[in-house]
């Protein structure tokens, strides 16, 4: 099978390609990534020599490029997205362009060339916040941030292409991912790397916002299950069943790295910050998938990965990310 994977130099996309190539030697992947701040060529350094992997630098909004690449493929998996909520609060335009217009561009080419499967990578954040219970695939969506709204818009487009054009689509919505190669603007890698630099850990609000966490390789296995077994026109939630308060995660990282809790600093909560996310993933489990990693064990492995790869994240944090961090949190005392 020939597959176009978009955003394949990013966090989840690069891990997925590595998984897929390891499991299916007959698979050929075209990896399209714009290499923005979150797309890192070093994430796929070990894949560049693979005869089954071709990297193309480009934008999913580039209709001519997308059309040319999809014409060679049997399936499309769209990981490409602007994903950081805080950045969407500051400037939503890039989120609308990549997440909505980019998805439209991919869908049009997929329809034209009659791909056999189109997988849209979505997020639990489109459902909004929930105090009790868990969201199912039939729950109403209620996005709170421009990021979540852009992903919700993309999902609606994807479903419309199934209903209108019978394009064989599936959508997968996962809970918060963590693991190797995650950009250090995100909560877990930010706190790990700040600990390693003896910098303050900026914790929003009272720290009691709750998230369900899924180890990235479990999520990649979920995507693979949907690619291989997913029913056309269906949405699948993938939960890690690891619901934790943010302050618990922060203190766990501090403890593992033997750092004092005095590094914690509570900062002003961000606008529209959802209190709790929770997914029910009974539907995808019927495909034979279930998460394999316990949260604490996977987090220890993730911490170890960042400890052993200081060169990878130090390069990122010394670049343009430094200015963004300063604008977001100021001088933490």
C-alpha positions in Angstrom: 0.0 0.0 0.0 1.2 3.5 -0.8 0.3 6.0 1.9 0.6 9.8 2.1 1.3 10.7 5.7 1.0 14.5 6.3 2.8 16.0 9.3 5.1 13.1 9.4 8.1 15.1 10.8 6.0 16.1 13.8 5.5 14.3 17.1 2.8 11.8 16.5 3.3 11.5 12.8 7.0 10.6 13.0 6.3 7.9 15.7 3.5 6.5 13.5 5.7 6.2 10.4 8.3 4.4 12.5 5.7 2.0 13.8 4.2 1.4 10.3 7.5 0.7 8.6 8.5 -1.6 11.4 5.3 -3.7 10.9 4.8 -3.7 7.2 7.8 -3.9 4.9 5.7 -3.8 1.8 4.2 -0.3 2.7 5.5 2.8 0.9 5.2 6.1 2.7 5.3 9.6 1.3 5.9 11.9 4.2 4.7 15.5 3.6 5.6 18.1 6.2 6.0 21.9 6.0 8.7 21.8 8.7 7.3 24.7 10.7 8.6 25.1 14.3 6.8 21.8 15.3 8.0 19.8 12.3 11.6 18.8 12.9 13.7 17.0 10.3 15.7 15.4 13.1 12.6 13.5 14.2 12.9 11.4 11.1 16.7 11.3 10.8 16.7 7.5 11.2 14.1 7.1 8.5 15.8 9.0 5.7 17.7 6.0 4.5 14.6 3.7 4.3 13.7 2.8 0.7 10.1 2.7 1.8 10.0 6.3 3.1 10.1 9.4 0.9 10.2 12.9 2.5 8.7 15.9 0.8 8.9 19.4 2.3 5.7 21.2 1.5 2.3 22.6 2.7 -0.9 20.7 2.7 -2.6 24.0 1.5 -0.5 23.7 -1.7 -3.2 22.2 -4.0 -0.9 21.4 -6.9 1.6 19.6 -4.7 -1.1 17.7 -2.8 -2.7 16.6 -6.0 0.5 15.3 -7.4 1.4 13.3 -4.3 -2.1 11.8 -3.7 -2.3 10.7 -7.3 0.4 8.2 -6.4 -1.2 7.0 -3.1 -3.9 4.5 -2.0 -4.5 6.1 1.4 -4.0 9.4 3.2 -3.4 9.9 6.9 -3.6 13.5 8.0 -1.6 14.3 11.1 -0.7 17.8 9.8 -2.1 20.5 12.1 -1.4 23.5 14.2 -2.1 22.0 17.6 -1.0 24.2 20.5 -3.9 25.8 22.3 -1.9 28.8 23.7 -0.7 29.7 20.3 -4.2 29.6 18.9 -5.4 32.0 21.6 -2.7 34.5 20.5 -3.2 34.1 16.7 -5.9 31.8 15.2 -5.2 32.5 11.5 -2.6 29.7 11.0 -4.9 27.2 12.7 -7.7 28.0 10.3 -5.4 27.8 7.3 -3.7 24.5 8.2 -6.4 22.7 10.1 -9.4 23.7 7.9 -8.1 24.8 4.5 -5.4 22.2 4.5 -7.9 19.5 5.3 -10.1 20.7 2.5 -7.2 20.6 0.0 -6.4 17.0 1.0 -10.0 15.9 0.7 -10.4 17.4 -2.7 -7.4 15.6 -4.0 -8.4 12.4 -2.3 -11.8 12.6 -3.9 -10.4 13.3 -7.3 -8.0 10.3 -7.2 -10.4 8.0 -5.4 -8.2 7.0 -2.5 -9.2 3.8 -0.7 -9.0 5.3 2.7 -8.7 8.8 4.3 -7.9 9.0 8.0 -8.3 12.3 9.8 -6.4 12.7 13.1 -8.5 14.8 15.5 -8.6 15.5 19.2 -10.7 15.1 22.3 -10.7 18.9 22.7 -13.4 19.4 20.2 -15.9 18.0 22.7 -15.1 20.7 25.2 -15.1 20.2 29.0 -17.1 17.6 31.0 -17.3 17.4 34.8 -18.4 13.8 35.0 -18.5 10.8 32.7 -16.9 10.4 29.3 -17.6 11.6 25.8 -18.6 9.1 23.2 -18.4 9.5 19.4 -22.0 10.6 19.4 -21.5 13.4 22.0 -22.1 16.9 20.9 -19.0 18.9 20.1 -18.4 22.2 21.9 -14.9 23.5 21.2 -13.5 26.1 23.7 -10.4 27.4 21.9 -9.6 28.5 18.3 -7.5 25.3 18.0 -10.3 23.0 19.0 -12.7 24.9 16.8 -10.4 24.5 13.8 -10.1 20.8 14.4 -13.9 20.5 14.8 -14.4 22.4 11.5 -12.0 19.9 9.8 -13.9 17.0 11.2 -17.2 18.3 9.8 -15.6 18.7 6.4 -14.3 15.2 6.5 -17.7 13.8 7.4 -19.4 15.8 4.7 -17.1 14.3 2.1 -18.3 10.9 3.2 -22.0 11.8 3.1 -21.8 13.8 -0.1 -19.1 12.1 -2.2 -18.9 8.7 -0.4 -15.2 9.3 0.2 -14.0 6.4 2.5 -13.1 8.4 5.6 -12.5 7.7 9.2 -11.8 10.1 12.1 -9.8 9.2 15.2 -10.0 11.5 18.3 -7.5 10.7 21.0 -6.8 12.0 24.4 -3.6 14.0 25.3 -0.5 12.3 23.8 2.9 12.2 25.4 6.2 10.5 24.6 9.4 10.8 22.5 9.8 13.7 20.0 7.1 15.9 21.5 7.8 19.6 21.1 8.9 21.2 24.4 6.1 23.8 24.3 3.7 21.0 25.4 2.9 20.4 29.0 4.9 17.2 29.8 8.1 17.9 27.8 8.1 21.6 28.9 8.0 20.5 32.6 10.6 17.8 32.0 13.1 20.1 30.2 12.5 23.0 32.6 13.3 20.7 35.5 16.5 19.7 33.8 17.4 23.4 33.4 16.3 24.2 37.0 13.7 26.6 35.7 10.2 27.3 37.0 7.4 25.1 36.0 4.4 27.3 35.0 1.2 25.6 36.1 -2.1 27.2 35.0 -4.7 28.2 37.6 -5.0 25.9 40.6 -3.4 22.9 38.8 -6.5 20.8 39.1 -7.5 20.7 35.5 -7.7 17.0 34.5 -6.6 15.3 31.4 -6.7 11.7 30.1 -3.2 10.8 28.9 -2.3 8.3 26.2 1.3 7.2 25.4 2.1 8.1 21.8 2.8 4.5 20.7 -0.6 3.4 22.0 -2.2 6.1 20.0 -0.2 5.1 16.9 -1.4 1.6 17.3 -5.0 3.0 17.5 -4.4 4.9 14.2 -3.1 1.7 12.6 -6.2 -0.2 13.8 -8.4 2.4 12.2 -6.4 2.3 9.0 -6.7 -1.5 8.8 -10.1 -2.2 10.3 -12.0 1.1 10.6 -15.5 1.3 9.1 -16.0 4.0 6.5 -17.7 7.2 7.8 -17.1 6.4 11.4 -15.4 8.3 14.3 -13.3 6.5 16.8 -12.2 7.8 20.3 -8.9 6.5 21.6 -8.4 7.0 25.4 -5.4 6.0 27.5 -7.6 5.6 30.6 -5.0 7.6 32.5 -6.9 10.6 33.9 -4.7 12.8 36.0 -4.8 16.3 37.5 -2.1 18.5 36.0 -0.5 19.1 39.4 -0.2 15.3 39.9 1.8 15.1 36.6 3.9 18.1 37.6 4.8 16.6 41.0 5.5 13.2 39.5 8.1 14.7 37.1 9.7 16.7 39.9 9.9 13.6 42.0 11.4 11.5 39.3 14.1 14.1 38.5 14.6 14.7 42.3 13.8 18.4 42.0 12.1 20.5 44.7 8.5 21.5 44.6 9.6 25.1 44.9 10.1 25.0 41.1 6.4 24.9 40.7 4.9 28.3 40.0 1.2 28.9 39.5 0.4 31.3 36.7 -2.8 33.0 35.5 -5.1 30.6 33.8 -5.4 30.8 30.0 -8.7 32.0 28.5 -11.2 29.2 27.8 -9.2 26.6 29.6 -11.3 23.4 29.8 -11.5 21.8 33.2 -11.6 18.1 32.3 -11.5 15.8 29.2 -12.5 12.2 29.2 -13.2 9.8 26.4 -15.0 6.5 26.1 -13.1 4.2 23.7 -15.4 1.2 23.7 -16.0 1.5 19.9 -12.3 1.3 18.9 -11.7 -1.6 21.3 -14.1 -3.6 19.2 -11.5 -3.4 16.5 -9.1 -5.2 18.8 -7.2 -2.2 20.1 -6.4 -1.3 23.7 -3.7 0.8 25.3 -0.7 -1.2 26.5 1.2 1.3 28.6 0.6 2.3 32.2 0.9 6.1 32.6 3.6 6.2 35.3 5.8 3.6 33.5 5.4 5.4 30.1 6.1 8.8 31.8 9.3 7.4 33.3 10.4 6.2 29.9 9.5 9.6 28.4 11.6 11.4 31.1 14.5 9.2 30.4 14.2 10.0 26.7 14.5 13.7 27.3 17.3 13.2 29.8 19.3 11.3 27.2 18.6 13.7 24.3 19.4 17.1 25.7 20.9 18.1 22.3 17.5 17.6 20.6 15.4 19.7 22.9 18.1 22.3 23.8 18.4 23.3 20.1 14.6 23.8 20.0 14.4 25.8 23.2 17.4 28.0 22.3 15.7 29.0 19.0 12.4 30.8 18.2 10.7 28.9 21.0 12.6 31.1 23.5 10.8 34.2 22.3 7.4 32.5 22.4 8.0 31.2 25.9 8.9 34.7 27.1 5.8 36.2 25.6 3.6 33.4 27.1 5.0 33.3 30.6 7.2 36.3 31.1 10.0 36.2 33.7 8.9 33.5 36.2 10.2 34.2 39.6 
